[in-house]
Amino acid sequence: MKKKNCLNSKRLTRQEVQKLIENGGKFHAEFTDCFTQTYSTGYKNQPLVYELSGNRFLFIFDPKETSSGGKGDIYAGEYFLRWVRSHKRQQQDIPRGCVSSCSHWYYYSQHRENLIFQIDFLILDLAEKLAIDSQQLDFSYSSLDIITQKTEKYKAPADSGILDYDPQPDLINDLYDNLVAYVGEVLRRRVKGEWTISDLSMDQSSAHKYPYIRAELGGVLMPINIVWQELIGILPMNWRQETTDEIRRYALRNPMASTKLSLK
């Protein structure tokens, strides 16, 4: 069975890894440093990264590891570069306390718990910043496809390639609240729900208040989870897919509501 996101069908043996290196693999010091992690005990986990021909990268597990050490996987260049950038962002966010969807949103949010009172403004601002006709933001799933196209290219210079452009930091700083507002409205209208702010006395999972959707028939949907996943993820953004997945999860938890929901 093919390993997810890898070009190889199964993990490469140490012998196969060495053969790739001998046949022209180039050690990539910057990416190797990116994945190096030093633990509080002083132990250093140091995978190795080699660049291969055909816009591919070889990821080798730390040779010191007893089981998988020296073995590896091959990734397409576009996917691997997304992985590198996502990993770098997460390493920057950990010292900021951004270890969950809610803590990440709270750190970067400009409106925080006041977001639910700014929904209309945030959606109009989203249309303006993404250069979308506001009439197209009609809260349909197809409108999420438009947002996918725009966010993947947000602020990208015309001559920028995947090696030197990463849209996520711009989106996180500029449009985090806007995206939570729009995705939340898509969810709210599907489940005939209402915007609600978490009660810290009832929710011990978060140190901060956060907005969510409470459905008419009971249950909770989390637009923050969707936006966080898209902004820190490795794969290309797909706002429709993540939003419908949240609807499906809600329907599974609330069978009475499932017959009234549409995923189209």
C-alpha positions, 0 to 999 in steps of 0.5 A: 500500500502506498505511503500517504504523500510519499512517492515510494510505495513503502519505506526505503531500506538503508541500502536503497537510501545509500544508493540514492545518495551515491547516485547524485543526492545532494545534502541539504543543510538548511532543511536538515537544520529545520528538522533537527530537534533538541530535547530538554534531556539534551538528546538531539534528533537529527533527520537528514535531507537530500535533494534528488533529481526531478524536483524530489527530496529524500527524508532520512530518519536519524541514523541513530534511531534503532528501528527506522534510523537510516531509512527514508521516504521520497517526496515531491518537491512541492509537497516537501517545501510546503512541509518545511514551511509548515514545520518552520511556522509551527516551531516559531509558534510553540514558544508563543503558546500556540499549541492548539487551534484555539490558542493559535487563533487567540494569539493572532486574532485582532478581535478575539471574543468580540469577533461575533459582533463584527461578522458582517464587517469581517466578511465585507473586509474579506471580499475586499482584501481577496478582491472578490465580488461580495455577491459571490460570498453567498455562504454556499459551498461553491463560494468556498472554492472561490476563497480557496483559489484566492487564499492560495495566491494571497499577496503572491508576487507575479514572479514568485515560485514555491521556493520563495513564497508562502501565503500562510503568514500573510493570511494569518496576520491579515485574514484570520478573523475574516476567515473564521467569520465567513466559515462560521457563517457557512456553518451557522446557516447550514445548522440554523445555529448561533454564534456563541462564546465559550464559557471558561468555567465550563470548558477546561480545554482552553485558557482563552475564550473563543467563538463557536457555532451552537446548532439549533438541534444541539451540538457544536461546530468549530470554525476556528478548527477549520481555519487553523487546519487550513492555515498551518497545514501542508496540503494546498488549501481546500476550504470546501473540503474542511468545512464539509468535513466539519459538517459530517463530523457534526452529523455523526455526533448528532444523528437527529440533525443528519437527515436535515443537512446537505453537503452539496 
